[in-house]
Amino acid sequence: MDNNILSALKAIDVATLSRADWIAVGMALKEEGYPCSIWDDWSRNDSRYHPGECAKKWNSFHGSGSPVKGGTIVQMAKDRGWTLFGEDGCMNWDDAIEYDGDDGFTGFAPPDAWNPTLDLITYLEVLFDANDRVGYVTNDVWQDGDGRWFPSKGVYDRTAGELIASLKKHPDDMGATVGDWKQPAGAWIRFNPLDGDGVKNDNVTKFRFALVESDSLPVAEQDILFRKLELPIAALVHSGGKSLHAIVHIDAKDYEEYRNRVEFLYDFLEKNGVSIDKQNRNPSRLSRMPGVTRNGNRQYLVATNIGRKSWVDWMDYAEGVSDELPEMVSLVSYKDNPPELPEELIQGILRRGHKMLVSGSSKAGKSFLLMELAIAIAEGRPWLGFPCRKGRVLYVNLEIDPASAICRFFKIYEALGLEMKHTEDIVIWNLRGHAVPLDELVPKLIRRVRDQHFDAIVIDPIYKVITGDENNASEMGAFCNQFDKICTETGCSTIYCHHHSKGAQGAKKAMDRASGSGVFARDPDAQLDMIQLELTDDLKNNVRDGHATAWRLESSLREFENIEPVNFWFEYPIHRLDVSGELDGCGAEGSWQANLSKSSKRTSPEDRKKSLDSAYDICVENGMANIADMAEYIGLSEKSIRRYLKEYDSDYICKGGVAIRR
């Protein structure tokens, strides 16, 4: 990551930016590989900030041929007086340590009562075993032409046990143990044990710890951030200058794992707004020794064993922060500023950005119904009696010949008697012959609809793009997640249709009629189901031209109360509401009401077989159907059902109280 980008970002007051510039900053951060949390934390400084808005917008950024990059942020900062201070200053793993500054204390108060010797003893006990050899530098230092002090190799052959014993023997004279140090320079210590033969990375015997230091933030803020990010800190030392030195658990088995873990640690900190000194990455690094003074300022032990206990324990936390899932937000944060609900696209049924499933049999004219809905939204008119908010619709046609699909829209407009005022707000994507599984289609769809300001996306039908076994709940759960992705990343309502399972559906609840797993019914925010009605003899005689069919629309809604069932006629090419109420007394196809009215007429073998098959399909569970349930469904006695089963014994077995299809 580029430190200059984060430094530049801090120089930009988000409250002074237009919404377009604010979005440009977010796009640039994502393009440069930063997490959404950086943008979100920075955006909180604006009174216009709304929780969750950054994450929602972030998910809509998918790159382009000419992406917004980090240079946009840098230029914004320069326009506000910020200046660029050279390159990022990264060193190689084995480079020597440099002078780390001497600004004095910066608002982080040292302890009132200070025991220097105890500080160093505690530090050694926390970081080393008694037999570990410790490297440190006190008086082996040199000064450059600018007056800056630098350490040399120092001492590296004494064990932690020896040093602790000597410090306890001379509690009031630390110099007697580690040697006197030069006051302008202070003293240093290596946080990983050595082999006693040198101070290079090859001389490190255990890769336990790494140094985290940030001298670009106030010391008090460093302390807050280290604790907030739950770093597994074994020892936290004030440098006596402008930084804290956090000695962090790495717990690596070898040098290669150490490098990888340090890279991850540093990258994580950068992504979460902590600009750190990358010169500190090598395991033989020197850090500030607690218990000494520098220019009158104390190098002291701030804390030990804070944050997570180990690297593995911290990784659980880090992976949770880095997963880019939305943050958990307390309800109290919304008390005075509750979020606005999305507008209703179909009044009382569907909100913008939500999902709706339309299910029905193959004779229901579902595609015509969805085209009517697309027209209703584009023209801002009612659909099946429900007012629609005017909007822009993408109709994804997966099944119908392109020419036929387009002509259907024209026929529907004509049959409805509508003037084509807003046909520019209906966009058709003809994919017959080009359909791919939904998880492959969705990224392409999202890319295509970006910045086209659609309000709804209709996918007709889903069986063309279904992935997995439609009867497998987990596979259908993964499939339906793709509709969530469309809604989340486009902000559009997603409307799709699915067919009924086989057999009569009238005895089932509306939400149980769709074919396959119950996930289809539970997943959408709104499910509308169409079921055909059994017409009375009088209605059959009065049906217009003999081709109209009667239907009932029932609902299962998450955001609203379920609607009163709506009856309507399908008269090619449109559906017309039953405003006269003549369909109110009709039973749904296969319901007990319809079956009861027809039971006296089922005398032919064909009728008896059809009735038996329908009852079995409805009542079957685990390969068998309860005879009592079948009798209740048809409206006959169990004795009659057994007679039917015996009549068709080539297809059924009657065993005790159950029927089994051969």
C-alpha positions as CSV (number, residue, x, y, z in Angstrom):
1,M,0.0,0.0,0.0
2,D,1.1,3.6,-0.6
3,N,1.6,5.6,2.6
4,N,1.2,8.8,0.6
5,I,-2.4,7.9,-0.2
6,L,-3.4,7.5,3.5
7,S,-1.4,10.6,4.4
8,A,-3.1,12.6,1.7
9,L,-6.5,11.3,2.8
10,K,-6.0,12.7,6.3
11,A,-5.4,16.1,4.7
12,I,-8.8,16.1,3.1
13,D,-11.8,17.4,5.1
14,V,-14.6,15.2,3.9
15,A,-17.2,17.8,5.0
16,T,-15.9,20.1,2.2
17,L,-16.4,17.6,-0.6
18,S,-19.3,17.2,-3.0
19,R,-21.0,13.9,-3.2
20,A,-19.3,13.2,-6.5
21,D,-15.8,13.9,-5.0
22,W,-16.7,11.7,-2.0
23,I,-17.6,8.8,-4.3
24,A,-14.4,9.4,-6.3
25,V,-12.3,9.0,-3.0
26,G,-14.1,5.7,-2.3
27,M,-13.5,4.4,-5.8
28,A,-9.8,5.3,-5.7
29,L,-9.4,3.6,-2.3
30,K,-11.0,0.4,-3.6
31,E,-8.9,0.5,-6.8
32,E,-5.7,0.8,-4.8
33,G,-6.7,-2.3,-2.7
34,Y,-7.7,-0.6,0.6
35,P,-10.7,-2.0,2.6
36,C,-14.0,-0.2,2.9
37,S,-13.3,0.5,6.6
38,I,-10.7,3.2,5.6
39,W,-13.3,5.1,3.6
40,D,-16.0,4.6,6.2
41,D,-13.9,5.8,9.1
42,W,-12.8,8.9,7.2
43,S,-16.4,9.6,6.1
44,R,-17.6,9.6,9.7
45,N,-16.2,13.1,10.1
46,D,-19.0,14.5,7.9
47,S,-22.5,15.4,9.3
48,R,-24.0,13.8,6.2
49,Y,-22.6,10.4,7.2
50,H,-25.1,7.5,7.3
51,P,-24.1,4.1,8.8
52,G,-24.0,1.4,6.1
53,E,-24.0,3.9,3.2
54,C,-20.2,3.4,2.5
55,A,-20.5,-0.4,2.4
56,K,-23.5,-0.3,0.1
57,K,-21.8,2.1,-2.3
58,W,-18.5,0.3,-2.1
59,N,-20.1,-2.9,-3.3
60,S,-21.3,-1.0,-6.4
61,F,-17.7,-0.2,-7.5
62,H,-16.5,-2.7,-10.0
63,G,-13.8,-0.9,-11.9
64,S,-13.8,0.3,-15.5
65,G,-11.6,0.9,-18.5
66,S,-10.5,4.2,-17.0
67,P,-10.6,3.6,-13.2
68,V,-10.3,6.3,-10.5
69,K,-6.9,5.8,-8.9
70,G,-5.0,6.9,-5.8
71,G,-3.6,9.9,-7.7
72,T,-7.0,11.5,-7.4
73,I,-6.7,11.5,-3.6
74,V,-3.2,12.9,-3.7
75,Q,-4.2,15.7,-6.0
76,M,-7.2,16.6,-3.9
77,A,-4.9,16.8,-0.9
78,K,-2.3,18.9,-2.8
79,D,-5.1,21.3,-3.8
80,R,-5.7,21.8,-0.1
81,G,-2.0,22.5,0.8
82,W,-0.7,19.0,1.5
83,T,2.8,18.3,0.3
84,L,4.4,14.9,-0.6
85,F,7.4,13.9,1.5
86,G,9.5,11.7,-0.7
87,E,9.1,8.0,-1.2
88,D,7.8,5.4,1.3
89,G,11.2,4.9,2.8
90,C,11.0,1.0,2.8
91,M,14.2,-0.8,3.5
92,N,15.4,-4.3,2.8
93,W,15.0,-6.9,5.4
94,D,18.6,-6.8,6.6
95,D,19.1,-3.0,6.4
96,A,20.6,-1.3,9.5
97,I,18.4,0.6,11.9
98,E,18.2,4.4,11.5
99,Y,17.7,7.2,14.0
100,D,14.0,7.3,15.1
101,G,13.6,10.9,16.0
102,D,13.6,12.9,19.3
103,D,10.5,15.1,19.7
104,G,10.1,14.6,23.4
105,F,6.8,13.6,24.9
106,T,3.7,14.3,22.8
107,G,0.8,14.2,25.3
108,F,1.3,10.6,26.5
109,A,2.1,11.0,30.2
110,P,4.9,8.8,31.7
111,P,4.2,7.1,35.1
112,D,4.6,9.2,38.3
113,A,6.4,6.5,40.1
114,W,9.0,4.8,37.9
115,N,11.3,1.9,38.6
116,P,13.7,1.7,35.6
117,T,15.3,-1.6,36.7
118,L,11.9,-3.3,37.2
119,D,10.9,-2.1,33.7
120,L,13.8,-3.9,32.1
121,I,13.5,-7.0,34.3
122,T,9.8,-7.3,33.3
123,Y,10.6,-6.8,29.7
124,L,13.2,-9.6,29.7
125,E,11.0,-12.0,31.6
126,V,8.1,-11.4,29.2
127,L,10.1,-11.7,25.9
128,F,12.8,-14.2,26.7
129,D,13.5,-17.6,28.3
130,A,16.3,-17.7,30.9
131,N,18.8,-19.3,28.4
132,D,18.0,-17.0,25.5
133,R,20.9,-14.7,24.4
134,V,19.9,-11.1,24.3
135,G,21.3,-8.4,22.0
136,Y,21.4,-4.8,23.2
137,V,23.3,-1.5,22.6
138,T,24.1,1.2,25.2
139,N,27.5,2.9,24.6
140,D,28.4,1.3,21.3
141,V,26.9,4.2,19.3
142,W,28.1,6.8,16.8
143,Q,26.9,10.2,15.6
144,D,26.6,11.5,12.0
145,G,27.4,15.0,10.7
146,D,23.8,16.2,11.5
147,G,24.1,15.2,15.1
148,R,22.0,12.1,14.9
149,W,22.9,9.0,17.0
150,F,23.0,5.5,15.6
151,P,23.6,2.1,17.3
152,S,26.3,-0.4,16.3
153,K,26.3,-4.1,17.0
154,G,26.5,-3.8,20.7
155,V,26.4,-6.9,23.1
156,Y,24.8,-10.1,21.9
157,D,26.3,-13.0,24.0
158,R,24.6,-12.6,27.4
159,T,21.6,-14.6,28.4
160,A,18.4,-13.2,29.8
161,G,18.9,-15.1,33.0
162,E,22.3,-13.5,33.5
163,L,21.0,-10.0,32.9
164,I,18.0,-10.4,35.2
165,A,20.2,-11.8,38.0
166,S,22.6,-8.8,37.6
167,L,19.7,-6.3,37.5
168,K,18.3,-7.7,40.8
169,K,21.8,-7.6,42.3
170,H,22.2,-3.9,41.3
171,P,18.6,-2.5,41.4
172,D,19.8,1.1,41.7
173,D,22.5,1.0,39.1
174,M,21.3,-0.3,35.7
175,G,24.6,0.7,34.1
176,A,26.4,-1.9,36.2
177,T,24.5,-4.5,34.2
178,V,24.1,-3.2,30.7
179,G,26.7,-0.4,30.7
180,D,26.3,3.3,30.8
181,W,24.5,4.9,27.8
182,K,24.9,8.3,26.2
183,Q,22.0,10.5,27.3
184,P,21.4,12.1,23.9
185,A,21.1,8.6,22.3
186,G,19.3,6.4,24.8
187,A,19.7,2.6,24.5
188,W,18.4,-0.2,22.3
189,I,17.5,-3.9,22.7
190,R,16.7,-6.7,20.3
191,F,13.4,-8.4,20.9
192,N,14.2,-11.8,19.4
193,P,16.9,-14.2,20.9
194,L,20.3,-14.6,19.2
195,D,22.8,-17.4,18.9
196,G,25.7,-15.3,20.4
197,D,27.7,-15.2,17.2
198,G,26.3,-12.0,15.6
199,V,23.2,-9.7,15.1
200,K,22.0,-10.5,11.6
201,N,18.8,-12.3,10.7
202,D,20.8,-15.5,10.4
203,N,21.7,-15.2,14.1
204,V,18.1,-15.1,15.3
205,T,17.2,-18.4,17.0
206,K,13.5,-17.9,17.6
207,F,11.2,-15.8,15.5
208,R,8.8,-14.8,18.2
209,F,8.2,-11.1,17.8
210,A,8.1,-8.2,15.4
211,L,8.3,-4.4,16.0
212,V,5.3,-2.2,15.1
213,E,6.0,1.6,15.2
214,S,4.2,4.6,13.8
215,D,5.8,8.0,14.2
216,S,3.2,9.8,12.0
217,L,0.4,9.7,14.6
218,P,0.3,11.2,18.1
219,V,1.5,8.8,20.8
220,A,-1.8,8.7,22.5
221,E,-3.5,7.8,19.2
222,Q,-1.0,5.1,18.6
223,D,-1.9,3.5,21.9
224,I,-5.6,3.7,21.2
225,L,-5.2,2.2,17.7
226,F,-3.0,-0.7,18.9
227,R,-5.5,-1.6,21.5
228,K,-8.5,-1.1,19.2
229,L,-7.0,-3.5,16.7
230,E,-6.3,-6.0,19.5
231,L,-2.7,-6.5,18.4
232,P,-1.1,-9.4,20.4
233,I,1.4,-7.1,22.1
234,A,3.8,-8.7,24.5
235,A,5.5,-5.4,25.5
236,L,4.6,-1.8,24.7
237,V,7.5,0.6,25.2
238,H,7.5,4.4,25.0
239,S,10.6,5.3,22.9
240,G,11.3,8.5,24.8
241,G,10.6,10.2,21.5
242,K,7.6,10.4,19.2
243,S,6.5,6.8,19.1
244,L,5.5,3.7,21.0
245,H,7.3,0.5,20.2
246,A,4.9,-2.4,20.2
247,I,6.6,-5.8,20.4
248,V,4.0,-8.0,18.8
249,H,3.6,-11.8,18.8
250,I,4.5,-13.4,15.5
251,D,5.2,-16.9,16.8
252,A,6.7,-18.1,13.5
253,K,8.5,-21.5,13.1
254,D,11.1,-20.1,10.7
255,Y,12.3,-17.0,8.9
256,E,10.1,-17.5,5.8
257,E,6.9,-17.8,7.9
258,Y,8.1,-14.7,9.9
259,R,8.4,-12.7,6.8
260,N,5.0,-13.7,5.6
261,R,3.3,-12.9,8.9
262,V,5.0,-9.6,9.2
263,E,4.0,-8.7,5.7
264,F,0.4,-9.6,6.6
265,L,0.6,-7.6,9.9
266,Y,2.0,-4.5,8.3
267,D,-0.5,-4.6,5.4
268,F,-3.4,-5.1,7.8
269,L,-2.3,-2.0,9.8
270,E,-2.0,0.1,6.7
271,K,-5.4,-0.9,5.5
272,N,-6.9,0.0,8.9
273,G,-5.4,3.5,8.9
274,V,-2.2,2.9,10.9
275,S,0.8,4.3,8.9
276,I,3.8,2.3,10.2
277,D,7.5,2.3,9.8
278,K,8.3,-0.5,7.4
279,Q,12.0,-0.4,8.2
280,N,11.2,-2.5,11.3
281,R,10.4,-5.7,9.5
282,N,13.5,-7.8,10.1
283,P,13.6,-10.2,13.1
284,S,17.1,-9.0,14.3
285,R,15.7,-5.4,14.6
286,L,16.7,-3.2,17.6
287,S,13.9,-1.5,19.6
288,R,14.0,1.0,22.4
289,M,15.2,-0.5,25.7
290,P,12.8,0.3,28.7
291,G,14.4,1.6,31.9
292,V,16.7,4.2,30.4
293,T,16.4,7.9,29.6
294,R,17.1,9.9,26.4
295,N,17.6,13.7,26.6
296,G,15.8,13.6,29.9
297,N,12.8,11.6,28.5
298,R,12.0,8.2,29.8
299,Q,12.1,5.1,27.7
300,Y,9.6,3.2,29.8
301,L,7.4,0.1,29.8
302,V,3.8,1.2,29.1
303,A,2.2,-2.2,29.3
304,T,2.7,-6.0,28.8
305,N,0.5,-8.7,27.5
306,I,-2.3,-6.6,26.0
307,G,-4.6,-7.5,23.1
308,R,-4.9,-11.1,21.9
309,K,-2.6,-13.7,23.5
310,S,-1.0,-15.1,20.4
311,W,-0.7,-14.7,16.6
312,V,-3.2,-17.5,16.0
313,D,-5.7,-15.9,18.4
314,W,-5.2,-12.5,16.7
315,M,-5.8,-13.9,13.3
316,D,-9.3,-14.8,14.3
317,Y,-9.9,-11.1,15.0
318,A,-8.0,-9.9,11.9
319,E,-9.8,-12.2,9.5
320,G,-13.1,-10.9,10.9
321,V,-12.1,-7.3,10.4
322,S,-10.7,-8.0,6.9
323,D,-13.8,-10.0,5.6
324,E,-15.3,-6.7,4.3
325,L,-18.7,-7.7,5.7
326,P,-20.9,-4.9,7.0
327,E,-20.1,-3.7,10.5
328,M,-22.4,-4.5,13.4
329,V,-24.2,-1.4,14.5
330,S,-25.9,-0.6,17.8
331,L,-29.6,0.2,17.5
332,V,-29.0,3.4,19.5
333,S,-27.1,4.9,16.6
334,Y,-30.3,5.0,14.6
335,K,-32.5,6.3,17.4
336,D,-32.4,9.9,16.3
337,N,-31.7,9.2,12.6
338,P,-33.7,6.1,11.6
339,P,-32.9,4.8,8.1
340,E,-35.5,5.6,5.4
341,L,-37.3,2.5,4.0
342,P,-36.9,2.1,0.2
343,E,-39.8,3.4,-1.8
344,E,-42.6,1.0,-2.8
345,L,-42.2,-0.1,-6.4
346,I,-45.5,-2.0,-6.3
347,Q,-47.7,-0.5,-3.6
348,G,-48.2,-2.9,-0.7
349,I,-46.2,-5.7,-2.3
350,L,-42.6,-4.8,-3.2
351,R,-40.0,-2.2,-2.3
352,R,-37.2,-1.0,-4.5
353,G,-34.1,-3.2,-4.0
354,H,-36.1,-6.2,-2.8
355,K,-36.8,-9.6,-4.4
356,M,-40.1,-10.9,-5.8
357,L,-41.0,-14.4,-7.1
358,V,-44.0,-15.0,-9.3
359,S,-44.9,-18.7,-9.4
360,G,-47.6,-20.4,-11.4
361,S,-48.3,-23.3,-13.8
362,S,-47.3,-23.4,-17.4
363,K,-50.7,-22.2,-18.6
364,A,-50.8,-19.1,-16.5
365,G,-49.2,-16.7,-18.9
366,K,-46.5,-15.7,-16.5
367,S,-44.3,-14.1,-19.1
368,F,-47.3,-12.0,-20.3
369,L,-47.9,-11.0,-16.6
370,L,-44.3,-10.0,-16.1
371,M,-44.3,-8.0,-19.3
372,E,-47.5,-6.3,-18.1
373,L,-45.6,-5.5,-14.9
374,A,-42.7,-4.0,-16.8
375,I,-45.1,-1.8,-18.7
376,A,-46.9,-0.8,-15.5
377,I,-43.7,0.4,-13.9
378,A,-42.4,2.2,-17.1
379,E,-45.7,4.0,-17.5
380,G,-46.4,4.5,-13.8
381,R,-49.8,2.7,-13.9
382,P,-51.5,0.0,-11.8
383,W,-50.7,-3.7,-12.3
384,L,-53.5,-6.1,-11.3
385,G,-55.0,-3.2,-9.4
386,F,-51.8,-2.4,-7.5
387,P,-50.3,1.1,-8.1
388,C,-46.7,1.0,-9.4
389,R,-44.1,3.7,-9.0
390,K,-42.8,5.0,-12.3
391,G,-39.4,3.6,-13.0
392,R,-37.0,2.0,-15.5
393,V,-37.0,-1.8,-16.1
394,L,-34.6,-4.3,-17.6
395,Y,-36.4,-7.4,-18.9
396,V,-34.0,-10.3,-19.2
397,N,-35.6,-12.7,-21.7
398,L,-34.2,-16.2,-21.5
399,E,-36.9,-18.2,-23.2
400,I,-38.8,-16.4,-26.0
401,D,-37.6,-15.8,-29.5
402,P,-36.4,-12.1,-29.5
403,A,-38.8,-11.0,-32.2
404,S,-41.7,-12.7,-30.4
405,A,-40.7,-11.0,-27.1
406,I,-40.7,-7.6,-28.7
407,C,-44.0,-8.1,-30.5
408,R,-45.6,-9.3,-27.3
409,F,-44.9,-6.0,-25.6
410,F,-46.5,-4.2,-28.5
411,K,-49.6,-6.5,-28.4
412,I,-49.9,-5.9,-24.6
413,Y,-49.7,-2.1,-25.1
414,E,-52.4,-2.4,-27.7
415,A,-54.7,-4.7,-25.7
416,L,-54.4,-2.4,-22.7
417,G,-55.3,0.6,-24.8
418,L,-52.1,2.4,-23.7
419,E,-50.2,5.1,-25.5
420,M,-46.5,4.2,-25.7
421,K,-45.2,7.2,-23.8
422,H,-42.3,5.7,-22.0
423,T,-41.1,2.7,-24.0
424,E,-37.5,4.0,-23.5
425,D,-37.8,2.9,-19.9
426,I,-38.2,-0.7,-20.9
427,V,-34.9,-2.3,-21.9
428,I,-34.9,-5.9,-23.2
429,W,-31.9,-8.2,-23.0
430,N,-32.6,-11.1,-25.2
431,L,-30.5,-14.1,-24.0
432,R,-32.3,-17.0,-25.6
433,G,-29.5,-19.3,-26.8
434,H,-27.0,-17.4,-24.7
435,A,-28.1,-18.3,-21.2
436,V,-25.4,-19.3,-18.7
437,P,-25.7,-20.4,-15.1
438,L,-26.9,-17.5,-12.9
439,D,-23.6,-17.3,-10.9
440,E,-21.9,-16.6,-14.2
441,L,-24.6,-14.3,-15.6
442,V,-24.9,-12.0,-12.5
443,P,-21.4,-10.4,-12.8
444,K,-22.1,-9.7,-16.5
445,L,-25.5,-8.3,-15.7
446,I,-24.2,-6.1,-12.9
447,R,-21.5,-4.7,-15.2
448,R,-24.0,-4.0,-18.0
449,V,-26.6,-2.2,-15.8
450,R,-24.1,0.1,-14.0
451,D,-25.1,3.7,-14.2
452,Q,-28.2,2.9,-16.3
453,H,-30.5,3.8,-13.4
454,F,-32.8,0.8,-13.5
455,D,-35.4,0.4,-10.8
456,A,-36.3,-3.2,-11.5
457,I,-34.7,-6.2,-13.2
458,V,-37.1,-9.0,-14.4
459,I,-35.5,-12.4,-15.1
460,D,-37.8,-14.7,-17.1
461,P,-37.7,-17.7,-16.4
462,I,-35.2,-18.9,-13.8
463,Y,-35.2,-22.5,-14.9
464,K,-33.0,-21.5,-17.8
465,V,-30.2,-20.3,-15.4
466,I,-30.7,-22.5,-12.4
467,T,-27.6,-24.1,-10.8
468,G,-27.7,-27.2,-8.7
469,D,-30.6,-29.5,-7.8
470,E,-33.8,-27.5,-7.3
471,N,-34.8,-29.9,-4.5
472,N,-31.6,-29.4,-2.5
473,A,-32.1,-26.7,0.0
474,S,-28.4,-25.7,0.4
475,E,-27.8,-25.6,-3.3
476,M,-31.0,-23.5,-3.9
477,G,-29.9,-21.2,-1.0
478,A,-26.6,-20.6,-2.8
479,F,-28.6,-20.0,-6.1
480,C,-31.0,-17.5,-4.5
481,N,-28.0,-15.6,-3.0
482,Q,-27.3,-14.4,-6.5
483,F,-30.6,-12.5,-6.5
484,D,-29.4,-10.8,-3.3
485,K,-26.2,-9.9,-5.1
486,I,-28.1,-8.2,-7.9
487,C,-30.3,-6.2,-5.5
488,T,-27.3,-5.2,-3.3
489,E,-25.0,-4.2,-6.0
490,T,-27.5,-2.5,-8.4
491,G,-30.1,-1.2,-5.9
492,C,-32.8,-2.6,-8.2
493,S,-35.7,-4.8,-7.3
494,T,-35.2,-8.3,-8.8
495,I,-38.3,-10.0,-10.1
496,Y,-38.3,-13.6,-11.3
497,C,-40.7,-16.4,-12.1
498,H,-40.8,-20.1,-11.4
499,H,-43.1,-23.0,-12.3
500,H,-45.3,-25.1,-10.0
501,S,-44.5,-28.6,-9.0
502,K,-46.4,-31.4,-10.7
503,G,-49.9,-32.3,-9.8
504,A,-52.9,-30.4,-8.5
505,Q,-52.0,-27.4,-6.3
506,G,-55.3,-26.2,-4.9
507,A,-54.8,-28.1,-1.5
508,K,-51.4,-26.4,-0.9
509,K,-50.7,-23.1,0.6
510,A,-49.6,-20.5,-2.0
511,M,-46.0,-20.5,-0.7
512,D,-45.7,-24.3,-1.1
513,R,-46.7,-24.6,-4.8
514,A,-43.4,-23.6,-6.4
515,S,-41.4,-26.6,-7.7
516,G,-38.4,-27.7,-5.7
517,S,-37.0,-26.7,-2.4
518,G,-39.0,-24.6,0.1
519,V,-36.1,-22.1,-0.2
520,F,-37.9,-20.7,-3.3
521,A,-40.8,-19.6,-1.1
522,R,-38.8,-18.5,2.0
523,D,-36.1,-16.5,0.1
524,P,-38.0,-13.7,-1.7
525,D,-39.3,-10.6,0.1
526,A,-42.6,-11.1,-1.9
527,Q,-44.0,-14.2,-3.4
528,L,-47.1,-14.0,-5.7
529,D,-48.6,-17.3,-6.7
530,M,-51.1,-17.8,-9.6
531,I,-53.4,-20.8,-9.5
532,Q,-56.1,-21.7,-12.0
533,L,-59.7,-21.7,-10.9
534,E,-62.3,-24.4,-11.7
535,L,-65.2,-22.7,-13.5
536,T,-68.8,-23.5,-12.7
537,D,-70.9,-24.7,-15.7
538,D,-72.6,-21.3,-15.9
539,L,-69.3,-19.5,-16.2
540,K,-68.0,-22.0,-18.7
541,N,-70.9,-21.2,-20.9
542,N,-70.3,-17.5,-20.6
543,V,-66.5,-17.5,-21.1
544,R,-65.6,-15.0,-23.7
545,D,-64.9,-16.8,-27.0
546,G,-64.3,-20.0,-25.0
547,H,-60.5,-19.4,-24.6
548,A,-60.2,-17.3,-21.4
549,T,-58.9,-18.9,-18.3
550,A,-59.6,-17.9,-14.7
551,W,-56.9,-17.3,-12.1
552,R,-56.4,-16.3,-8.5
553,L,-53.4,-14.4,-7.2
554,E,-52.3,-15.2,-3.6
555,S,-49.3,-13.8,-1.7
556,S,-46.7,-14.4,0.9
557,L,-45.1,-11.1,1.9
558,R,-42.3,-10.1,4.2
559,E,-42.6,-6.3,4.3
560,F,-46.4,-6.0,4.2
561,E,-49.6,-7.8,5.2
562,N,-50.6,-10.4,2.8
563,I,-53.0,-9.2,0.1
564,E,-56.6,-10.3,-0.3
565,P,-56.6,-12.9,-3.1
566,V,-57.1,-11.3,-6.4
567,N,-59.2,-13.0,-9.1
568,F,-58.6,-12.3,-12.8
569,W,-59.0,-13.6,-16.3
570,F,-56.2,-14.4,-18.7
571,E,-57.4,-13.3,-22.2
572,Y,-54.5,-13.4,-24.5
573,P,-52.4,-11.3,-24.4
574,I,-53.4,-9.7,-21.1
575,H,-54.8,-10.4,-17.7
576,R,-58.0,-8.6,-16.7
577,L,-59.2,-8.1,-13.1
578,D,-62.6,-9.8,-12.2
579,V,-64.3,-6.6,-11.2
580,S,-67.7,-8.2,-11.2
581,G,-66.8,-10.8,-8.5
582,E,-68.1,-13.6,-10.6
583,L,-65.0,-15.7,-9.8
584,D,-65.3,-15.4,-6.0
585,G,-67.2,-18.7,-5.6
586,C,-64.8,-20.7,-7.8
587,G,-62.5,-23.1,-6.1
588,A,-58.8,-23.4,-7.1
589,E,-57.8,-26.2,-9.3
590,G,-57.5,-29.4,-7.2
591,S,-58.9,-27.8,-4.0
592,W,-61.5,-29.6,-1.9
593,Q,-64.2,-27.1,-3.0
594,A,-63.5,-27.8,-6.7
595,N,-63.3,-31.5,-6.1
596,L,-66.5,-31.6,-4.1
597,S,-68.4,-30.0,-6.9
598,K,-67.1,-32.5,-9.4
599,S,-67.1,-35.7,-7.3
600,S,-70.5,-36.9,-8.5
601,K,-69.4,-36.7,-12.1
602,R,-66.2,-38.7,-11.8
603,T,-67.6,-42.0,-13.2
604,S,-65.2,-42.7,-16.1
605,P,-62.0,-44.7,-15.5
606,E,-60.0,-41.8,-16.8
607,D,-61.6,-39.4,-14.2
608,R,-61.0,-41.9,-11.4
609,K,-57.4,-42.4,-12.4
610,K,-56.8,-38.7,-12.7
611,S,-58.3,-38.1,-9.3
612,L,-56.3,-40.9,-7.7
613,D,-53.0,-39.6,-9.2
614,S,-53.7,-36.0,-8.1
615,A,-54.4,-37.1,-4.5
616,Y,-51.3,-39.3,-4.4
617,D,-49.1,-36.4,-5.7
618,I,-50.4,-34.1,-3.1
619,C,-50.2,-36.5,-0.1
620,V,-47.1,-38.5,-0.9
621,E,-44.2,-38.3,1.7
622,N,-41.1,-40.5,1.7
623,G,-42.5,-42.6,-1.2
624,M,-45.9,-43.3,0.2
625,A,-49.3,-41.6,0.7
626,N,-51.6,-41.9,3.7
627,I,-55.0,-43.3,2.4
628,A,-56.9,-41.3,4.9
629,D,-55.2,-38.1,3.6
630,M,-56.0,-39.0,0.0
631,A,-59.7,-39.6,0.9
632,E,-59.9,-36.2,2.7
633,Y,-58.3,-34.5,-0.3
634,I,-60.7,-36.0,-2.9
635,G,-63.7,-35.8,-0.6
636,L,-64.5,-39.6,-0.7
637,S,-64.4,-42.4,1.8
638,E,-61.3,-44.4,2.5
639,K,-63.2,-47.4,1.2
640,S,-63.6,-45.7,-2.2
641,I,-59.9,-44.9,-2.3
642,R,-59.0,-48.5,-1.6
643,R,-61.4,-49.5,-4.4
644,Y,-59.6,-47.1,-6.7
645,L,-56.2,-48.5,-5.7
646,K,-57.4,-52.0,-6.4
647,E,-58.8,-51.0,-9.8
648,Y,-55.4,-49.6,-10.7
649,D,-53.2,-52.2,-9.0
650,S,-50.8,-52.1,-12.0
651,D,-49.8,-48.6,-10.9
652,Y,-50.4,-48.7,-7.1
653,I,-49.8,-51.0,-4.1
654,C,-52.2,-50.8,-1.2
655,K,-50.4,-51.7,2.0
656,G,-52.1,-51.2,5.3
657,G,-53.1,-47.6,5.6
658,V,-50.8,-46.3,2.8
659,A,-50.6,-46.3,-0.9
660,I,-47.3,-46.8,-2.8
661,R,-46.8,-46.0,-6.5
662,R,-45.1,-48.9,-8.4
